[in-house]
Amino acid sequence: MIKDAIQKQKAVRYCVAHGYVPYMECLVRYGEDTAAKPSDITDVDVLGLRPAGEAQERRLIFDCKTLAKTSGVGRALWASGLLQLIQADEAFVILTKPAPDGHRLAAGKIGVHLFAEKLFDEYARSSSTNYLEGITYLDNLEAWDALWKLRTQLPRVAPLVEFLSSEAAFERSATAGFRTLLSRLKSAEGEFDVTKPIHRLLYAVVISQAITFLSSIVREFSTVFDQGMGLEAFQTTLRNHVWGGREGYELRKRLHIALQAGKQEDVTDFQLPGWEKFVELVRALLDAPMLTGTPALPVKDIAFREMATPSSLVDARIKFELSSNPRARQFAMGVNRYVGSLSRLLKDCSENFASGLSKVAA
């Protein structure tokens, strides 16, 4: 059961209204923890991530509290510390009762917006005409809860769900995040059942997250991409970029060869899964590298549509976002084809996603 539900729904709607992909109740861990088992530090009630485009990716965090005796300035100070820890760009604290003017002004000095619910609604409406109740499927808290519960229902899916729910939102290296996503997906692929709505939702969330990572990967890679490159030079440069540089690739390749030799197995080529199709995908995305991330939000909305009653208002918004940019639908389909090609077990999910996307975007 998700606490402070109404405030979190408001935060999600704010994210959607401003083009941020929302994440719910993200667990915060310290990446350099020395313990055998990492410990949770806290959680972020709602996090919004705007994929990279003309600017680098950007993050908002929301702290939602309904307790009447909660100190507004205390929560603002806490949110400011969390802002620095996870390197987010802006923070909102939503309370039940308004804080004194001095507290709100002081919070603004440390990058935190301190609002009571009513004032937050007024601020959100003034900042975007899209801040409306019923504008997104992503404010369906039951669907978020069902996604999180997959961890206990299907243990092999747990690492993928945990990554998509928390780790991916904080990941600063898009190439490392993308590789981790593919690895977690490979471990879970045998559990996908396209006849179950929550499984279709999970697959579409994977596509949205892949798009988000690729928006940063392609944006950065475009700075070294030369239109005159031959295919071999392009593949070499892209391969090195995806593995964190030439040394990173060579180190992992040597480890791969050593592991297979130790198991007395035939040495196989060391590449990203579905390498040839990945090369084709990146070449297509490079036609408009700053637009790669545009389908991430509507695709995640389509994911949560699987657990909701279809709404003409939401579908119209999704259709507008996909049609206002001619590349959005093309790029979403391209990423889906790549992910679906990684395993025959994912093919049915890929075909279902393509059908659903075409239906909403038509």
N, C-alpha and C positions, 0 to 999 in steps of 0.2 A: 504494500500500500504506500503510495507516494504522499508525503506530507506537504503541507503548504501548497495544495494543489492549485488553487485559483491563482495565486501569485505566479506560480511556475508556468501556468498557461498564458498569463499575460506576458511573461518574459519570452516564451516561445513565439508568440504572435509578434512581439517587437522584433525579434531576430528575423522572422520571415518578412516582415514589412520592409526591413532594411537590407535584405539580401544575404543574411547570415544563415549558415546551416546550423541548426540547433542540436545540442547534445544534452542529455538529461542525467543529472546526478553522477557526474564524472569523479571517480576516485582519484585522489592525488597521492602519488608516491614519489619518493626521492630517487631519481634514476641512478645515483651512485651509492645507494644503500649497500653497506658491507655485510649485512646479516644474511644468513642462509635463506630466510624467508622474508621478503620485503614487507614492511608494515605500512598500512594506510595512514596518511597524515590527516586528511580531511576530505571533503568532497565539495565540488562546485555544483550548486543547485541546478543552474542552467548555464551552458557555455555556448556562445555563438561564434562561428568561424566563417569569415568571408574568404573564399578561395582566392589565390593569387590571380592577378590580371595585369592591368597597367601598373598597379601597385602590388606590393608584397601582401601575403595573407595577413588578416587582422583578426583579433580575438576580443570578444566581450565576455564578461562574467557577471552573473546575477546571484545575489544572496537574498533569499526569500525567508522572511520570518514573520509569523503570525502571533507570537507571544506578546501580550500587552505590555509586559515590563521590560522588553528588550531595549537596551540602550542604543539609540541611533548612532551616536558618535562612536560608541564602542564597536558596533558592527562595521562602521566606515573604516576605522583604524584596522580592524581585522581584515576587511576586504582589500585595503591598500597593501597589507603585507602579503596576502595571497596573490595579488596582482603582480607583485615583484617576483614572488617565488616561481610562478608559472609563466612569467614574461608575457602577460596579456596586455592589452592596450587601454582598456577602459572597464570600469566596474559600476554596477548598479546595486544598491541595497533597497529592497522594497519592504516596508514595514506596514503594520496595521494602522498605527497612529502617526501623525506628523511629528517630526523632530523640530526643536527650536530653530529659528532662522540662523542663528550663529553656528549651530551644529551642521546645518546643510551647507552653509558657505565655507566652513572649515573643511568639510568633506571634499568639496570641489577643489580645494587647494592640493589635495593628495590624489586626484584623479578618480574620485568616487562620487557618483550621483546618488544622493540620499533622498528617497521619496516615500511618502505614504501612498497606499494603493490608489486613492482617488487622484492625487497629484501626478502619479506615474501615468495613469490613463490619459490625463489632460496633456502631459508632456509628449506621450507617444502619439496621440492623435495629431498634435500640432507638428510633429516631425515627419509624419507620413500618413497619407490618406488611406494606405493599405492596412493600417492598424485597426482591424475589425474582428469581432468575434465571428467565428465560422469561416475565416479566410484561409485556413490550412488544416490538413489532416494531422499535422505534427503536434497539435495540442491535445491529442487523444492519449491521456495518461495510462489508460488500460493497455494500450498497445505497447507503450514503453515498458510497462510492468511485465507484459507477456514476453517481450524480447529478452528482458533481464532474466526471467525465470527459465529460459531455455538452458541456462548454464547448469541447472540442477537436473533438468529433464533429460538432457543429452550431454553427458560429460565430454564427449569428443568435440562438441561445438563450443564448450565453455571458453577456451582460449580465444577463439574468434570473436565471440560476443563481448568478452571483456576488453579485447583490443578495440573493437568498433565503438564501445560505449565510453571508454575512458582514455586509453593510451594513445589512440590515433588523434584525439582532439588536442593533445599536448605535444605531439611529435614535431620537432623542429627540423629534422632532416627528412625531406620528402622521399628521397631515394631509399633511405633505411626503412621508412614507414611503408613504402610500397612493397619492398621485399618482404617485410614482416607480414603484411596483409596477404600476399600470395602464399607464404609459408603456412599461415594459420588456416587459410582457405583450403589448401591441399589436405591438411589433417582432418578437416571437417566435411569435405566434399561428399563422402559416402553417406552422410546423414540427411542430406537435402531430399525432401519429399515435396514435389511440386504441387501435390494435391492439398497441402496444408497451407493456409493463409500466412501463418507466422513464419514458415520457411520461405515463402515467396517474399515476404517482407524482408527477411534477413538477407536474401540474395540481392534485392534491390538496394539495400543499405550498403552492401559490399560495392556495388557499382558506383554509388554516390561517393563513397570514400575513395575509391580508385580514381575517380575524376578529380577529387580534391587534391590528392597527392600529385597526380599528373599535371595539374595546373601549375604547381611550383616547379616540377621537374622540367616541363617543356619551356616554361618562362625562362628558367636559368639556362637550359641547353640552347635556347635560341640565340644567346649572346655569343656562342662559339660556333654556331651552325653556319656553314657557307653553302649557298645555293649551288656552287660549282663542285661540291664534293662528289666523288664517285661513291658507289654503294659500299665498297670495302672500307674506305676512309670514314664514311658515315657510321657504319656499324662499329668500327673500332672506337671512334670518339664517343658514341652513345653508350657502348658497353662500359668503357672506363668511367663515364659520368654516372651511370646507374650504380656502379659498385664503389663509388666514392673515390675515384681516381685510379690511375694505372696500377699503383702499388697495392691498393685495396683489392683490385681484381686479381693480380698475380698471387697475392698472399692466399686468398680464398681458393684460387685454382690449385695451388700446390697442396693445400690442406685437403681439397676434394680428391686429388690424385692419390695422396698418401692414405686416406681413409679407404678408398676402393682397393688399393694395393694390399692394405692390411687385411681386408676381408677376402683377398684373392678373387676379386671380381674384375671383369673387363672394365678398363678405364673408359668412361663415357665423356663426352664433351661437356664442359662446364659453362653454362649460360643461364640466363633468366628463363623461367618456364615459358614455353611458346615463343621462343626468341624471334623467329622469322615474322610471326604475326605481330609481335610487339614492335619490331622495326617498322612494319607497314603502318601500324597505328600512330607511332610518333611522327612519321613522315607526313601523315594526314593532318595531325594536330598542329604541325609546324606551319601549315597554310595560314593559320590565325592563332598564334601561340598565346596571345593575351585574352583569347576568348575560350580557352580550354575549360576553365572552371565554371562557365555559365550554367551548364545543366545540373550541377551538383545539388542545388536546392530543390528544383522541381522534381528531380529523380528521387530524392529522399521523401518528398511529399507523395509521390506515386507509390513508394514502398509502403507508407503508412495507410494509403488508400485500401490496401489489401485487408485491413482490419477495421474498416469504417463503412458506413453507409455513404455511397457516392453523393457528392454535393455539387450542384451546378455552379455555385459560386467559387468553390475551390478549384473545380475542373477548369473553369474559365480563366482563373488566375494562372494555373499551371500551363494551360494552352497559350496564354499570352506570353509567358516567360520563354516558352519553347519556340514560339513563332516570331517573336520580336527580334530574335537573333537567329538568322538562318543556319548558323553553325551549331547551335545548341543541340538540336535533335540529331544532327549528323554525328556529332562527337559522342553523344550518349550512346547511340547505336554502335559506334565503332568500339567504344570501351566494352560494351556488353558482348559484342562478337568476340573480342579478344579473351575476356574472362570465360565465356562459354566454351571457347575452343580448348581450354586447358584440360578438360576432362569430359568424357562422355556422360559422367554422372551429373555434370552441370548443364548439359545441353538442353534438357527439358526446361530448366529454370530460365535459361537464356532465351529460349523461344517464347516462353510465357511473358517474360519481361518485354521483349520486343513487341509482342502483340498488345500488351497493356499500354505501352508508351505510344504506339501508333493510334490506339483508340482514343486516348486522352488528347493527343496532339492534333487529331483530325478535325 
